[in-house]
């Protein structure tokens, strides 16, 4: 937070150097587009929008030539069987969702040297047509897939 000299606290008019110092301090602490924002706790009241890529084309047949994902939500709309996408570099707390909106199986790879669940380093997770997966990064090298909650009624029938 910027240090500002206030006339009301000082009890006398500010000097030119104090006014200049206030502007300098405000300029140093300003937010600039492209900067990351770090907060202790973020409370959102209303609607929160996250980055989405609505037309991802899967590519390649191995981790090294699969399409790199760059958004929080990724909808794969074009693929041939077993083409793939690569998650962004793992950072603790990062979330990524992939929806396979194609008619073929695709592969979801971690970034090089990383892992999804217990599949092993650099191993892919298969994603069938119409399926989606949400992954949360629990360390700098491990993505964990969130399992959907299945709700049953009193007769044992699945509700969702």
N, C-alpha and C positions, 0 to 999 in steps of 0.2 A: 504494500500500500504506500502511496506517495506521501512524503513528508511535506506538509504545507505550513507556511508561517501565516498566521491569521492576525490581522490588525486588532481584532477584538480581544485576543489573548495577549498580544504584545503590549497593548495599551497605548500605542503611538503609531503614526503612519509608517508603512513599510518603506525601506530603502529600495533604490533601484535594483541592487544586488539581490534583495530578498524577493522582489517581484520576479526577476529573472530566474531565480532559484526555484520558485513555485512552478513556473512554466516548464523548466527543465525536468523537475521531478514528475510532473504530470505526463510529460512526453515519454519518459522512461517507462512508466507503468501502464501506458495505454495498450489496449488490445489492438492487434493488427490482423487483418484477414489472413487466414492460413496458419495462425498460431494455434497451438493446442491450448485448451482451457482446462485447468485443474481445479477442482473444488473438493472440499471436505465431504459434503453431502449435497446431492442435487435433488431438490424436490420440484416436481413438475406438476403444476396445477393446470388442467386442461389437456391439450393435445401435444404430444411429442412426435416429431417426424425424424426418422433415421434414413440414411442414404440407402437407396434401392437401385439395383440394376435390373430392369425388367425384361431385357432381351439378351441374355448371355448365350453365346455359342460355345459349346464344349469343343475341345480339340485334342488331337494327339492320342496316343495309346499308352504313354508312360508319364510319370510325374514331370519330367523335364520339358515336355512339349504340350502339357495341358494348359487350358486357359486360366490365367491368374485372376482371382476374384479380388475386387477392391472395395466392395460395399458391404454394409451390414446384412442386407437382404438381397439375395441373388436368385433370379428366376431363369433357369436354363430352358430355352425355347427351341434350340437347334442342336442336334447331336446325332451321330450314328452310333451304333452299339459299341459300348465300352470306351467311348471318348471320355475325357475328364476335365475337371476343374481343380485348381489348387487354391487352398485357403491362404489368406495373408499370413505374414510372419506372426508367430504366437507372441502375445503380450498378455500377461495376467489380467483377467477381467474382460478381454475382448470377446465379442459375441459375433457369430456369423450364422446365417440361415441360408440353406440351399434348397430350392424347390425344383424337382425334376418335372418340368412341364412338357416332356417329350414322350414318344412311344417306345423308347429303348432304355435299357439300363445304362447308367453313367457311373463314373468313378469320381469320388471326392478324395483328393490327396491333401495331406498336410504340406506345408512348405518343407524344403529340403532339410533333413536332419531332425525333423519333428515327428510327432506321433498323434494318431487319433485313437482314443480309448486304449485298449490293450492289443491293438493290431500290430504293433511293432513299428520301428522307425521307418519312415518313408512309405508305409503301406497304405493302400487306398481302402475306402469304405464304399461298397456298392450301394447305389441309390436307384431303386426301381421306378418305373414310370408312375407319375402322380404322387410319388412320395416326397417328403421333405425331411430335413434334418436341421436341428439347431445345435450348435456347438459352442461351448464356453471354454475359454482358455484358463486352465488352472495353474499353469506355470509358463515359463518362457519356451517350453518345448512340447507341452501336452494339451491337446484339445479333448474335452470330454463332451460326448453327445448327451443331450437331455432326452430322457425317455418320456414319451407322452403319458399323461395320466388317463387311464381307462376307467370309466364310471359305469357301474352296473346297477340295475334296479333290484328290488327285493326278490324278483323271480330269477335273477341271474342273467338277464338280457343286457347286452351292452347298450348304453345310452349315447355314446359319442363315437 
